[in-house]
């Protein structure tokens, strides 16, 4: 009796671990455009293989056999950077959630300070890149940046991005309600759909959201326009009210719960 119970528990744990691995793989795929396309291509080949077997399509089945035989090695070689990014993202995922769950007052103060800062920066045409960490850890980027670890403040954000400040290049990372670091460098997006008019700052904002679930805010140095990057998509030329509403929505506990349940030198 005890042996059967132990075996039953082991089987349950085994199944749960498999589903957990699949969950995090699919979650990572949903935020990586190239890997998502690769996954769709694999599904297409599998479906084509089944069809060729059912209808006895000899030639296409023969070709598919070679594709499947050598496809794994080809995928590893061709998509090595994307596979590495997915594995890194899995390593950055925090199983227990965010570093700190903000209260309503803390969240509203965080948004108020950020919005006040970018409103002043846009009026002065001062470029800025602000990245807010959510569930995926940004410690890899923080470790290579200039540490600050200070309470969020509109004046501090403005001073960091002031042109004569040596910290103004790169981005600022916010964890919880703390400014963790400045001069952070992020991977730039190579998405061909992004307008060529947008510079490195916008591409960096987009690039970090393609591999993590963070929120990126950009103030254009040339136009003063505001943009937000989320889940690998860039929302360009937003009003200050649109930025505020988006931040409050994306940082709300309900939004975070849904995400967890379903599942970051420029002159422009």
C-alpha positions in Angstrom: 0.0 0.0 0.0 2.8 2.4 1.0 4.7 1.5 -2.1 1.8 2.3 -4.4 1.3 5.7 -2.7 5.0 6.6 -3.1 4.8 5.6 -6.8 1.7 7.7 -7.2 3.3 10.7 -5.6 6.5 10.2 -7.8 4.4 10.1 -10.9 2.5 13.3 -9.9 5.8 15.1 -9.2 7.2 13.8 -12.5 4.3 15.2 -14.5 4.3 18.5 -12.6 8.0 19.0 -13.4 7.5 18.3 -17.1 4.6 20.8 -17.2 6.8 23.3 -15.3 9.6 23.0 -17.8 7.1 23.3 -20.8 5.5 26.3 -19.1 8.8 28.2 -18.8 9.9 27.2 -22.3 6.6 28.4 -23.9 6.7 31.6 -21.7 10.2 32.3 -23.0 9.2 31.6 -26.6 6.3 34.0 -26.4 8.8 36.9 -25.6 11.4 35.9 -28.2 10.3 36.7 -31.7 13.0 34.6 -33.5 12.5 31.6 -31.3 8.7 31.8 -31.7 9.2 31.7 -35.5 11.5 28.8 -35.2 9.0 26.9 -33.1 6.3 27.6 -35.7 8.6 26.2 -38.4 9.2 23.0 -36.4 5.4 22.6 -36.0 5.0 23.1 -39.7 7.6 20.4 -40.6 5.9 17.9 -38.2 2.5 18.6 -39.7 3.9 18.2 -43.2 5.6 14.9 -42.2 2.3 13.5 -40.8 0.5 14.5 -44.0 3.1 12.9 -46.3 2.9 9.7 -44.3 -0.9 9.6 -44.4 -1.1 10.2 -48.2 2.1 8.3 -49.0 3.9 11.3 -50.6 7.2 9.5 -51.1 9.4 12.4 -52.4 8.4 14.9 -49.8 8.7 12.3 -47.1 12.2 11.4 -48.3 13.2 15.0 -48.1 11.7 15.6 -44.7 13.5 12.6 -43.3 16.8 14.4 -44.2 15.5 17.7 -42.8 14.6 16.0 -39.5 17.8 14.0 -39.3 20.1 17.0 -39.7 17.7 19.7 -38.6 18.6 19.5 -34.9 22.2 20.2 -35.6 21.4 22.9 -38.1 19.1 24.6 -35.6 21.8 24.6 -32.8 24.3 26.1 -35.2 22.1 28.7 -36.9 20.1 29.7 -33.9 22.8 29.6 -31.2 22.3 33.2 -30.0 18.5 32.8 -29.7 18.8 29.5 -27.9 21.3 31.1 -25.5 18.9 34.0 -24.9 16.1 31.6 -24.0 18.3 29.7 -21.6 19.5 33.0 -20.1 15.9 34.2 -19.7 15.0 30.9 -17.9 17.9 31.6 -15.6 16.7 35.1 -14.9 13.1 34.1 -14.1 12.3 34.5 -10.5 10.1 31.5 -9.4 8.9 33.4 -6.4 8.0 36.5 -8.2 9.3 40.1 -8.1 11.9 41.4 -5.6 9.2 43.5 -4.0 5.5 43.8 -4.4 4.6 47.5 -4.2 1.7 48.7 -2.2 -0.9 51.0 -3.9 0.8 54.1 -2.4 4.3 52.9 -3.4 3.2 52.2 -6.9 1.5 55.5 -7.3 4.5 57.3 -5.9 6.8 55.4 -8.3 4.7 56.3 -11.3 4.4 59.9 -10.2 8.2 60.3 -9.8 8.9 58.7 -13.1 6.2 60.6 -15.0 7.3 63.9 -13.4 10.9 63.2 -14.5 10.2 62.3 -18.1 7.8 65.2 -18.4 10.6 67.6 -17.5 13.1 65.8 -19.6 10.9 65.9 -22.7 10.2 69.6 -22.4 14.0 70.2 -22.2 14.7 67.7 -25.1 16.9 65.6 -22.9 17.2 61.9 -23.9 16.5 59.2 -21.4 16.1 55.4 -21.1 14.4 54.1 -18.0 13.9 50.3 -17.5 11.6 48.9 -14.8 12.2 45.4 -13.7 9.3 43.0 -13.3 9.4 39.2 -12.9 12.6 38.6 -15.0 15.7 39.6 -13.1 18.0 42.2 -14.7 20.9 41.5 -12.5 23.1 40.6 -15.5 22.8 44.2 -16.7 22.9 45.7 -13.2 26.3 44.0 -12.4 27.9 45.7 -15.4 26.4 49.2 -14.7 27.1 52.0 -12.3 25.4 51.1 -8.9 23.2 53.7 -7.3 20.7 52.0 -5.0 18.7 55.1 -4.1 15.0 55.8 -3.5 13.1 56.8 -6.6 13.1 60.5 -7.1 12.1 62.7 -10.0 15.0 65.1 -9.4 17.5 62.2 -9.2 16.3 60.8 -12.5 16.6 64.3 -14.1 20.1 64.8 -12.8 21.3 61.4 -14.0 20.2 62.2 -17.6 21.5 65.7 -17.5 23.9 66.0 -20.6 26.9 67.0 -18.5 26.5 64.1 -16.0 28.9 61.2 -16.8 26.1 58.8 -15.9 23.7 60.0 -18.6 24.8 57.5 -21.3 23.0 54.2 -21.2 19.9 53.4 -19.2 18.6 53.5 -15.6 17.2 50.3 -14.0 14.5 50.5 -11.4 13.8 47.6 -9.1 10.7 48.0 -6.9 10.8 51.6 -5.8 14.6 51.9 -6.0 16.9 53.3 -8.7 19.4 50.4 -8.8 21.9 51.6 -11.3 22.7 53.9 -14.2 24.8 53.6 -17.4 23.2 50.2 -18.1 23.8 48.8 -21.6 21.1 46.7 -23.2 21.0 44.6 -26.4 19.6 46.5 -29.4 16.7 45.0 -31.3 17.3 44.0 -34.9 13.6 43.9 -35.7 13.3 45.0 -39.3 9.9 46.5 -38.7 11.3 49.2 -36.5 11.6 52.6 -38.2 15.1 53.5 -39.3 14.5 56.9 -37.9 14.7 55.6 -34.4 18.1 55.5 -32.9 20.1 53.2 -30.5 18.2 54.3 -27.4 14.8 53.2 -28.8 16.3 49.9 -30.2 17.9 49.2 -26.8 14.6 49.8 -25.1 12.9 47.4 -27.5 15.7 44.9 -27.4 15.6 44.4 -23.6 11.8 43.8 -23.7 12.3 41.1 -26.4 14.2 38.9 -23.9 12.7 40.0 -20.5 9.3 41.2 -19.3 10.5 44.6 -18.2 9.0 48.0 -19.1 11.2 50.4 -21.0 10.6 54.2 -21.2 12.3 56.4 -23.8 12.5 60.2 -24.1 13.7 61.2 -27.5 16.5 63.7 -27.5 15.6 65.2 -30.8 11.8 65.5 -30.6 11.0 65.1 -26.9 8.5 62.4 -27.8 7.8 59.6 -25.3 7.8 55.9 -26.1 7.1 52.7 -24.1 8.4 49.2 -25.1 6.5 46.2 -23.8 6.8 42.5 -24.7 8.9 43.3 -27.8 6.6 46.0 -29.1 7.3 49.8 -29.2 4.5 52.3 -28.5 5.8 55.5 -30.0 4.8 59.2 -29.5 2.6 58.8 -26.4 1.2 61.6 -24.4 2.2 62.0 -20.8 -1.2 60.8 -19.6 -0.9 57.7 -21.8 2.4 56.9 -20.2 1.0 57.3 -16.7 -2.0 55.1 -17.4 0.1 52.4 -19.0 2.6 52.3 -16.1 -0.2 52.1 -13.5 -1.8 49.3 -15.4 1.3 47.3 -16.1 2.6 47.6 -12.5 -0.7 46.8 -10.8 -0.8 43.5 -8.8 -3.7 42.3 -10.9 -1.7 42.7 -14.1 1.3 41.0 -12.6 -0.9 38.0 -11.5 -2.3 37.7 -15.0 1.2 37.7 -16.5 2.4 35.0 -14.1 -0.7 33.0 -14.8 -0.4 33.2 -18.5 3.1 32.7 -18.8 12.1 43.3 -20.8 25.7 56.5 -27.7 22.2 57.5 -29.2 21.1 60.8 -30.5 17.4 60.2 -31.0 
